[in-house]
Amino acid sequence: MLDKLNEVFESCKERGKEHLPDVETPELIASIAEDPYFEKCMATVVRETVDGVKEPLESLLHRVLKNYKLPTIEWSTFLGFFTKRGRLRESEKLNLQLNKKAGNMGGLDDVSLMSGQEQEEDFEMKAYRLGKELQRKLVHK
């Protein structure tokens, strides 16, 4: 799914401006919504929050249109809407980690947040991550 999103993103670039890193936000959202592949995937869960709330693609696209006020959007900013927090902070950059588990959230790869050279986590994210690590290490009888 991530490759297909990138394909649609790249197709939204204006002719002669393919080198620019951004596209028009409304055009990107409309192109995704009108794409035959994504029309079938609108109900697919593409994001899960720290609290475990699942968000389908259609809701995520509505959230991008509602919350993102700039006329153009970069690929990394768009991907930030798929993260557990739902949006990148200004100082954050994306570090994509491919997940080899088949069927994970409709095929969307895990995305983690990076700030500079160190990972910047708020309290909730750190607590969630440490809790998951502890669960993996515990031996259940």
N, C-alpha and C positions, 0 to 999 in steps of 0.2 A: 504494500500500500504506500509505503514511503517513497518508493521509486516512481509510482504513478503520480503522487502528489507533486514530486519534483518535476516530472514531465509536464504536468499542467502548468506549474509555476513558470517554467521556461517558455512554454508556448504563449504565455501572456505578455512576454517582453515585446516591445515595439520593434518593428523592422529597422535596422540600423542602430538600435540601442541595446543589442544583445549583451554588450559588455557591462551594462549597468547592473548593480546588484539588487535592484528593487523593481516591483511592478505595482500597478494601480490596485489598491485593496479591493474595491467593489468588483473590478473585473476578475480578479483571482477567485473571489468567493463565488461569483456567478459562473465562472468556467468550471469550477469544481462541482457545483450543484447541477450543471447541465451535462457534465461528462457521463456517458452511458455506464461506465464502470462504477462511478461514485453514486449514481442514481440508485443502484442496487445496494449500496453500502451505507445509506444515510442513517439506518438504525444500528449500525455496527458500533460497538463501544470502542472508542479510540483513546480514551483518557480515564484514569482512575485517580481521584484526589487522595491526599494523605489520609483523609477520613474514610476512604473506601467507596465514595460516591462515584458511580460510573456515568460517563458522559458520552452520548452517541455523536457521530460526526455532524449530524444536522444541528444539534445544540451548540457544538463547538463553533461551527461556522457562524451561527447567529451571535454567539458571544464575541467573536472577532469583530464582526460588523458593529456591534453595540459598543464595545469597549475600546477599540483601536481607532483613534480619531484622525491619524495622519492619512493623507491621500495615497501614499505609497507605502509598501511594506517589503522588507527584505526577507529572504528565505529563513535565516536564523531566527528572526523575530516571529515569523509565522509558526515555526516549529516550537517556539517557546510556549505557545498556547496549548500544546500537547503534553506539557510537563505536569507533574503532580501539583505544583503550585498554580499552574494555569497561565503564567506569564513570567517572562524574564525581568529581573531588575536591570536597571541601566548599566551596571558594572558587570553583568554576567554574560558569558558566552556559552554556547552549546558544545558539549562533548558527546557525540553519538556513540553509543555502545550497542553493537549488534547483539540481539538476543537470539540464541539458536533454538529456543523452544518453539515448536510449530504451534500455530494457532494463538499466540499471545496477543490479545486485544485486537483480533482481526488482522494480524500481520504487521502491525505497527511496531517498530523497534523501540526499545527503552531509550529514554533521553535523560541524561543527567545534567546538572548545572555546574558550570565552572566559573570562578571569578579569579582572573589573573592566573597564578600558578597553583593556588590552593582552592579547594572546594569550599564555598561559603554556604553554610547551612544555618537555617534558623532553628530554634529550639525544637519545634514540632517535627521538622524533617530529620533532625539528628536523633530524636527519641524514636521515631518510626524506624529509621535505618538500624539503630542499635538493637531495638526490639526484634526485628527480623533476623539480625545476625545471631542474637541469643537463641532464638527459636531453632535456627539451623544447627547450632552447636549442642543443644540439649538432646540427650538421648531419651526417647520416650519408650516406656515399658508398658 
